Amino acid sequence: MKIAHALVAVAATFSLVQITGCAVARDQQTVGAYIDDATLTTRVKARFAENKTVSATSISVETLNGTVQLSGFAKSNEEKAMAETLAKSTSGVKSVRNDIVVR
């Protein structure tokens, strides 16, 4: 009887994965979209690390469906603007939301 219950559970799980497209986020983002967003986040962070104006450790980068959200703290308006410029000019970025606070 336990084997029958296990088989039913496996079949139900398999059906759910087939229906949802193997989503990985609560907003049902596909695995491919998740990987694309992670790649964009990494590209933007790498550009920050290469730039002397932007502190890569003080600014957080998150990406969802190609939209990059910047948050954290900048030392100046110049740093905030440069972070946004670098993010916007990164290949694959659709838009940028700049929520960086200047201290």
N, C-alpha and C positions, 0 to 999 in steps of 0.2 A: 504494500500500500504506500509506503514511503517513496518508493521508486516512482510510482504513478504521480504522486504529488510533485516530486522533483521534475518530472518530465513536463507536467502542466506548467510549472513555474518557468522552466526554460523556454517553452513554446510561447508563453505570454510575454516574456522578456524579449525574445526574438521578434515577435510581432510588433511590440512597442518601438524597438529600434528601427524596424523597417518603416513604420509610420512616421516617426519623428525625424528621420534622416540622420540619426546618431548625433543629436544636438549635444553641445557641451556646456551651454550657458543657460541661465534661467530665461533669457529672451529667445531661446531656441536658435542660437547662432550655430551654423554648421562648423564642422571641424576645419574645413578649408578656410572659411572666413576667420575663424579664431587664429589660425596659423598666419594668414595674411596680416591681421591686426598686430600680432606679436612681432612679425617681421618689421612692420612700420614703426612700432614702438622702439625696437632695437636700432633701426636706422636713425631715428630722430635723436635718441640718446647718444649715439656715436657721433653725430654732428655736433651735439653740445660738448662732448668730451674733446673734440678737435678744436673748438673755438675758445679763445682766451677771454672773451667777454662774458660768456655764459657759464655759470656754475652748474655742472652736470649733477652734482650731489644735492643741491638745494631745490631743484625743480623736478617735479614728478611728471611723467608722461604716461598717459593711458590712451588706448585706441579702441574704438568700437565702430565697426563698419566703415573704416577709412577716415573717420573723424577723430582727430587728435585733440585731447584735452590736456592742457598744461596747468599745473597747480604748484603751489609752494611759494617760496620767497625769493625776491630779487633785491639786489643792493641798489639798483637804480632803474629809472625808466628806460635807459639805454639797454640794459641787460634784458628787461622784460620784452622790449621791442625786438631785440636781436633773437631771442628765443622763439618768438612768434615767426619771424622771418625765416629762420632756419627750418622750423617745422613745416611752414607752408611750401618751402622750396624743395622739400624732400619728395623724391619720386614716389607716387602712389597715394600721397595724402590728398584727400578730397576737401577737407576743411579743417580749420583749427579753432578751438575754443580756448581763449587765453584767460585763465582765472588766477594768474600769478599776482601776488600782492607785493608791492614795493615797501620795504622797511626803511 
